[in-house]
Amino acid sequence: MTEPESPTRKRIVDAASKLFYAEGIRAVSVDAVAEKAGLTKRTLYYHFESKDELVAAYLEARDQPNLKLMAGWFDAAKGGLPEKVEAIFQNLARAARNPRWKGCGFLRTAAELAALPGHPAIKIGARHKAGFESWLAGACAAHGIAAPAELARQIVLLMDGAFAIMLIHRDPAYVEAAGRAAAALAVAALRAPSV
């Protein structure tokens, strides 16, 4: 059983989350996080041994809420599997229209830390992406897909590709197009003969 997070630690993670997501990992200093949290740097280091540990905590805090959000979009959508898959993309497009949207925090962090493959945040990001793919494969299997892991992987590739291109063009139409492609893949998978 894990211990509940202390209010001070939560305050630090909340401050770091806002800054890291808005400005990027490398652009934000530990001093800036401490100031945003209204604490001393010494207090921050009491709760986190290093900035690397704080970056990992930032992504860890995003993991389950992001998965729950996407699962909620899927579950709330009317229709069958193609419509439910496309609904995830449609909701992502809506989120991307918000001026504060900066893309997928997991992918942005991985890009900033690409030269450090052993970084704890990279491991958390990889676990998050694998967790989403696994959840999606389960959802596809529940809708009768014969090769659910393959379809889930294809959909994740479309999603992460759309995230990347939206950061370049700042145009949510890319994620909408990816959603239509993902729905078409789901339609094709539903029509595929069972093995």
N, C-alpha and C positions, 0 to 999 in steps of 0.2 A: 504494500500500500504506500503510495507517495504522499508526502506531507503537503498540506495546502500551501500555496504560494503566499509569501508575506505581502502585506500591503505596500511596503517600500519596494520590494523587488518588482511587484506588478507595476508600480508607478514608473520605475526605471524602464521596464520593458515597453510600457505604453509610450513613453517619451521617445525611446529608441525607435520604436515602430513608426511613429509619425515622421521622425527625421530621416531614418534610413529609406523609407518608402518614397518620401518627397524629394530627397536630395541625393540618395545613393550612399552606399556603405563607405566608400573611400572619402567622400566629401564631408562626412560628419565625424567630428572628433568626440572623444569621450567627454571632454570638457563641455561640448555643446549638449550632449545627452544629459549630463549632470545638471546643467543650467536649466534645460527644458523641464526636467523632473523636479526642479526646486530643491536639489540636494547638493552636498559637497561631492567632489570627485572621490574623496576618501570613502564616503558612504557607498558610492557606486562600486568602488573596488572591494568593499566589504562583501557585497552581494555577487559580484562578478570578478573573477580573477584577471580577465583580460577582455579586450574589445572583441576578440574572436568568440569568446564565450557569450558575450552580449549579442553578437550577430546571430549566433546559433539560437539563442533564446527568442530573438525577434522572429525567426522563421518558424520555430517550434510553436510560438503563439499563433501563427497564421494557419498552421496545418489543419487542425480539426474544424475551425470555423469555415475555412475555404471549402473543405470537402462537404461539410454539412450544407453550405450555401448551394453548391452545384447539385447535390443530391435533392435538395428542396426544389430547385428549378425543374429538375427531371421529373420528380414525383408530381408536381403541381400541373405539369403540362397535360393538356387533353390530347387524346389520340394514342396511337401505338408507338412502338419504339422509334421510328423515324422522326415523328413529331416531338417526342420527348428529348431525343438527342439534339435536334435542331433548336429546341427551346433553350438549352444550355448556351448555345452560341448566340442566340437572340438576346438573352439576358447579359451576356458578356459584352455584346455590342452596345446595349443600353448603358452599362457601367462605363464603357470606354468613352461615351459621350460626355461624361462628367469631366470638367476641366482639371480636377485633382487626380484623375486616373493616370497612372504612370506605368501600366502594364503589369505583368505577372512578377510579383516580388521574388518568387523563387528563381525564375529565369534571369531576372536582372542581377540578383545576387550571384548566381552561378557565372554569369558573364564577367562580373567584376572580379570574381575569385578564380577565374579559369586557370590561372597559373598555379593554383594551390589545390589540387584534386583531393588531398587528404583533409582539407579544412572541415571542421565539424558542420558548418552551415551547408557545405556541398552535400554532405551525407544526409542531412535533414531534408534538403531539397530533393535529392534522389528518392528518399523514402516517401516524401509527399507525392511526387509524380507517380511512383510505383503504386502507392495506395489508391490514388485516383484511378489509375488504369485497372487495378484489380477490382475496385468497386464497380467500374463501368463494365468490365467483363462479366461480373456477377449479374448486373442489371440486364446485359445482353442475353446471358444464358437464361434468365428468368422469362425472357420474351421469346424463347425458342430458337435462338441462334445456334447453329451447329458448331461454329468455330468462334466462340465469344472472345477469346483472348486476342485473336487476330483482328477482329473488328474493333475491339477496344484500342488496340495499338494504332490502327489506322486513324481512328478518331482523335486520339491524343496527338498524333503527328500533325493532323490538320489544325488542331487547336493551338499547339505550341508554335506552329508555323504562322498562324494568324496573329498570335501575340507578337511575334518578332516583326512581321511586316507592318503591323499597326504602330509599333514604336518608330518605325522609319517614316511612314506616310501619315500617321495620325488620322487614319480613316477607318472607322468601324465597319465600313462596307466590306472590308477584307474578312472580318470574322463572320459577317452575315453570309458571304460567299462560301466560306469554309463550312458553315453550318448547313448550307444546302448540299454541299458535297458529302458531308457526314451523313445527312439524311438519305441521300442517294445510295451510299454504301450500306446503310441499314436496310433499305428496301431490297437491294441486291442480295444481301445476306439472308433476309427472310425468304427470298425466292429460291435460294440455293437448296439443292436436295440434301436431305440428312444422310449422314454416312452410315 
